[in-house]
Each structure stands twice: as C-alpha cells, then as structure tokens.
Amino acid sequence: MPRAPIRWRTVAVSEVVDETPEAKTLVLDVPGWPGHAAGQHVDIRLTAEDGYQAERSYSIASAPEDAQLALTIERIDDGEVSPYLAGEVRAGDEFEIRGPIGGHFTWRVSDGGPLLLVAGGSGLVPLMAMLRHRADQRSDVEARLLLSARGLDDVFYRDELARLENVAIHYTLTRRRPEGWTGYARRVDVEMLTEVGPAASEHPLAFVCGPTAFVEQVADGLVALGHPPDRIHTERFGPTGG
Amino acid sequence: MPISRGFRGRRAEVDPTRVPPGQYVVRDFPVLSAGPTPHTPLDEWSFTISGAVDEPVSWTWEELLALPTESITVDIHCVTKWSKLDTTWKGVSVDTLLEGVDTEGDYVTAWSDGDYTTNIPLEDLTGGQAWVAHTYGDEPLEPEHGGPARLLVPHLYFWKSAKWVRGLELMVEDQPGFWEAAGYHNYGDPWKEQRYWSD
C-alpha cells in the first residue's frame, strides 16, 4: 500500500472521449500523481461559483503504466455530478481529485490468475484497467471477461477490447441484440458462468463489478459453483450514484 | 479551489446540520461489500464477546432475540458519500451485551462472516451509541444489508457498522481492520470527514 497522503489536487481535462451516448472518458493531466493499482478509484470534487461542492467516487480506467489518468463516467439521469462530468466538461476544464483509493478490488500481474472478470455495464471500468495493465506488462496470466450489457452500443472500449490479445471475451446482451447475434442473450446465470469458466478447480481469481443485483447474482453463482469466497472480489454500485 | 465551469449542483432540501461535509442524501439503500454475501443458517449462528475478557460469552440467535430490544432511528453516513436519514432499526444495545463483562481492553475488533473485521474504540460502542441490529424498518435485516445481524454504530462512517457481525473481540491494543488496513481512516468520524488514513 503506497502511503502517499491522499490530498486534493487540481487537475485539468486534456481530452474528452465519447464512449457511448451516455458515457465519456475524461483524460486528465495529474501533476505528481503517486501512481495507482488497477481497480482503484478516485474521488472527484466539483465546486460551483458560490462555493457549493459535491463529491463522488469514480473508478480509474487507465492502467498504472499510462502517462495520463483516464476515468469513464456514465450519466445517471437524476444524478448530480455524472451529468456534468459526462455532459458539460470540455478539454481545459479543471476540478479536483484525490486518490488513489481502495486496496481490495485491485489486481497486479504478480497476483496471478487465472483471471475471471465479470462486468455489468459500466462495471467494466475498473476491470478494463486490469486488462490494460495486463497488456502493458505483456502478462501471460490467463484472462477471461464476461461482460453483460443492454446492447452492443452500451459497451465501453469495444474496439480496444476487440484488439486485446489472449483474452477470452464473452458478451451477453440483455435487451438489444444485433441481427444474427450468436452470443449470450440473457442475464448472467450459473450455467453461463460454468460455460465461461474457469472451473473452481483451477482456483481463479475473480473480480465482479456492476450494479448491486448483478454482483449479488454473479458472486452467489460463483460461490454455488464452489469458488472460495476469498477468491471473489466484488465492487457494487447501487441505483444511487452521482 | 478551482471553480468547475458551469457546475451548479443539485442542492438537497435537507437540514444541513444533518449532512456531514462531502455527503449527499439518498432515498434508497446502496450496498457495498468486498466479497460475496455470506448466508449463515440461523441455527449455526452465534454472537460472541471474547478477547481480553475474563470469560468469553456467547449467544445463539434465539438467545440474542430474547435480550431487551431497542428501536433506533438514526442517520447513517457511508464513506462512499451517501447519507441516509431517519433509518429505523431494532436491535440489542452493545451496553446490554457487555453487561457483566470485565475487560482491560480499550479497543474492539468486530468480526463477521466473510472474514471482515473493523476496529472501534470501546468507548464508541458503549453509552447507547451502538447496537447489534437484526431488524431494518419492520423487516428482518436482508443478507445484502448485513443480515441476519449487523453492528450499528451510526456516529462513525458506515463501514464501521460491520455487516454479518458475529462477535466483538476486546483488544488491549488497537488493530486496524479490513478497510482500515487498506487506506481508510482508523477512526472514521464523518463530521471531520475522516475518510482516508491521511485525513
């Protein structure tokens, strides 16, 4: 655990990337960033002209090896902070962040595998940091990603995912399927987890991130398949958010 | 601090004296936990006070329910920034559980199913400040919210209110728990915004 004090620092947005109609990646210049582990998050603090402030947490999407810090933020319709970050913010804007935060939902190549990543919607973000870290390190740790999304157009980083080497990627599309879709088309269940693998006998390290109900379902499913609870790391976000 | 161009915010219509700095008020009840939800059958469940005590003491589920139950209405504050006001619980006061327990410890490690621990000074668990809660609203506490029973220490950030709690270990020396060892604040006072270790 790096012990750099977790202090607020002002950052500038260097680039805004459209991921989906509802989500944007903010690429940030963070002078003096102490470094992070894949899976960690930051706190963001926005300040209105009259001094009113709002804070929220967002997962880091970039790998520790990347020169800039990237956050992917999905708009929550009745949210307070996400509609601003995923809507208003332009290159050159400034706000405050602090971090990195979180020491449990993290993966380094030295932690080994096999790696089983299960994402619901924007729960992909911290898992993407792990896949990017793995690619940057040219790690040969076996990795699988099961990604549940409403439709293909809701999937972040689609082109980059398609280019990743040595990662078995499985999509399940719960609402909208392209014509001729041959992938999964239902919510993640035990049968799907069995097919995606790895089996509990291979002792995989699992990271599950998504909405609460999704994470409960997947984590319960993995436990039912015999995976030891201490090999299943979870990060849940409720319907509430920013 | 920099002004966030065009940010207005959506100010909640709540009493500002009830919402600690950096928090926002929610109506739902978000869930945060680090691993799968444990499901311990009630006939295998027990609650134990151990550690630096003359004699460990423990209760079965039935015995816990037979202890005096208090109704509690409190505001809760999660380190991930949501606060929920006027939550209602039923449970057993830690004062009741500690009656007759002699200890030289000044600290407590609360431990839970799923290998979760959190550390709290003993003086923060006594004097009507903490409960082992088994009912939320009028319903048995759901597993994803920590049922069958969770610690309830509403004056500290909510990670101190250990879900799936199974016991309190009295400690002579303070021992950082799960999140406390992972960079979160050792004490966690929301009114001082003690989120992370360096706050």
Interface residues (C-beta under 8 A of the other chain):
Chain A: M1 R3 P5 I6 R7 W8 T10 D43 R45 L46 T47 A48 E49 Y52 Q53 A54 E55 R56 S57 E80 Y84 E88 D93 E94 F95 E96 R98 I101 G102 G103 H104 F105 T212 E216 A219 D220 L222 V223 P229 D230 I232 H233 T234 E235 R236 F237 G238 P239 T240
Chain B: M1 P2 I3 S4 R5 G6 F7 R8 G9 R10 R11 G22 Y24 V26 D28 F29 P30 V31 L32 S33 A34 G35 P36 T37 P38 T80 K81 W82 G114 D115 E144 F178 W179 A181 A182 G183 R195 Y196 W197 S198 D199
